[in-house]
């Protein structure tokens, strides 16, 4: 028999057992009826004592359940040196005291996210909350951008030379016009002309993709369309 199940399912069952010795004997024998009677008789007073010690209803409810579980598991070691009620209250006070000490220790370690942890590079106060900001892309952004990159790469492969090479060197690798001219051994004006034609070509090839993205549901389309717009802007 699981003590947690008994606590949850038998709290409303009332069985009259006026003789404490009989109750203890049946508890030791594992009687569910005796345990149900114990809960129905002592749950409220035990809870009231614990609640006044902890001042938190949720904590008090948890500790009360822990008390009855400990009673169920430890009743075999109860030898009648005190009344059953006294023994249970002793367990309740001990558990409540443990919970209160635990919270006291942890509360001393707590700090507000507004607390300053130092200063930023420009000398401004830096709070804990500032360090919790995730500057990375969200999973949605990552997926959307990956989709766009894959489409751009696919369309880029379809662009004829020498426009594709100039697009790669300038818009992907970020090389300067002069560097590209030197690499390709062509005039600077030729680089700019090829780049303009290459951008116009990829913009035209990406147009259907941008239009399809714009027709998606608003929540799913907004960021992909924005990213495609950036690609299109580069092609202008």
WOCORCOR-V348402 format. One record per pair of residues at least 6 apart in sequence whose C-alpha atoms are under 8 Angstrom apart, sorted by sequence separation. I is the first residue (numbers start at 1). J is the second residue. D is the distance in whole Angstrom. If there is no record, write none. Layout:
<<I & J & D> <I & J & D>>
This chain:
<<17 & 23 & 7> <51 & 57 & 6> <54 & 60 & 6> <119 & 125 & 4> <120 & 126 & 6> <169 & 175 & 6> <170 & 176 & 7> <181 & 187 & 6> <215 & 221 & 7> <27 & 34 & 6> <118 & 125 & 6> <119 & 126 & 5> <157 & 164 & 7> <170 & 177 & 7> <181 & 188 & 6> <214 & 221 & 6> <26 & 34 & 6> <27 & 35 & 6> <51 & 59 & 8> <117 & 125 & 8> <118 & 126 & 5> <156 & 164 & 6> <213 & 221 & 6> <214 & 222 & 7> <51 & 60 & 5> <116 & 125 & 6> <117 & 126 & 6> <118 & 127 & 7> <181 & 190 & 8> <50 & 60 & 6> <51 & 61 & 8> <116 & 126 & 6> <117 & 127 & 6> <170 & 180 & 7> <178 & 188 & 6> <181 & 191 & 6> <23 & 34 & 6> <116 & 127 & 4> <117 & 128 & 6> <169 & 180 & 7> <177 & 188 & 7> <180 & 191 & 7> <213 & 224 & 7> <214 & 225 & 6> <115 & 127 & 5> <116 & 128 & 6> <213 & 225 & 6> <47 & 60 & 6> <50 & 63 & 7> <114 & 127 & 6> <115 & 128 & 6> <47 & 61 & 7> <50 & 64 & 7> <113 & 127 & 7> <114 & 128 & 6> <166 & 180 & 7> <177 & 191 & 7> <113 & 128 & 5> <114 & 129 & 6> <177 & 192 & 7> <210 & 225 & 6> <112 & 128 & 8> <113 & 129 & 5> <17 & 34 & 8> <47 & 64 & 6> <71 & 88 & 7> <15 & 33 & 7> <46 & 64 & 7> <210 & 228 & 6> <14 & 33 & 8> <15 & 34 & 7> <210 & 229 & 8> <13 & 33 & 8> <17 & 37 & 8> <71 & 91 & 8> <15 & 36 & 7> <16 & 37 & 7> <43 & 64 & 7> <67 & 88 & 8> <70 & 91 & 8> <10 & 32 & 8> <14 & 36 & 7> <15 & 37 & 5> <206 & 228 & 8> <13 & 36 & 6> <14 & 37 & 5> <12 & 36 & 7> <13 & 37 & 7> <67 & 91 & 6> <11 & 36 & 6> <67 & 92 & 6> <166 & 191 & 7> <170 & 195 & 8> <6 & 32 & 7> <10 & 36 & 5> <11 & 37 & 8> <14 & 40 & 6> <206 & 232 & 8> <13 & 40 & 7> <11 & 39 & 6> <12 & 40 & 6> <64 & 92 & 7> <67 & 95 & 7> <166 & 194 & 7> <167 & 195 & 6> <203 & 231 & 7> <6 & 35 & 8> <7 & 36 & 8> <10 & 39 & 8> <11 & 40 & 6> <39 & 68 & 7> <63 & 92 & 8> <66 & 95 & 8> <166 & 195 & 6> <203 & 232 & 5> <6 & 36 & 7> <163 & 194 & 5> <167 & 198 & 6> <7 & 39 & 7> <63 & 95 & 7> <162 & 194 & 7> <163 & 195 & 6> <166 & 198 & 8> <167 & 199 & 7> <203 & 235 & 6> <63 & 96 & 7> <202 & 235 & 7> <163 & 197 & 7> <164 & 198 & 6> <163 & 198 & 5> <199 & 234 & 7> <200 & 235 & 5> <60 & 96 & 8> <63 & 99 & 8> <199 & 235 & 4> <200 & 236 & 7> <35 & 72 & 8> <198 & 235 & 8> <199 & 236 & 7> <159 & 198 & 7> <196 & 235 & 7> <196 & 236 & 8> <50 & 92 & 7> <54 & 96 & 7> <159 & 201 & 7> <46 & 89 & 7> <49 & 92 & 8> <50 & 93 & 7> <53 & 96 & 7> <159 & 202 & 7> <49 & 93 & 8> <53 & 97 & 8> <27 & 72 & 7> <54 & 99 & 8> <46 & 92 & 7> <50 & 96 & 6> <54 & 100 & 6> <156 & 202 & 7> <28 & 75 & 6> <53 & 100 & 8> <155 & 202 & 7> <27 & 75 & 7> <28 & 76 & 5> <152 & 202 & 8> <155 & 205 & 7> <24 & 75 & 8> <155 & 206 & 7> <152 & 206 & 7> <151 & 206 & 8> <7 & 65 & 7> <24 & 84 & 8> <4 & 65 & 8> <7 & 68 & 7> <7 & 69 & 8> <20 & 84 & 7> <4 & 69 & 7> <3 & 69 & 6> <3 & 72 & 7> <3 & 73 & 8> <148 & 224 & 7> <144 & 223 & 7> <145 & 224 & 7> <148 & 227 & 7> <144 & 224 & 6> <148 & 228 & 7> <141 & 223 & 7> <145 & 227 & 7>>
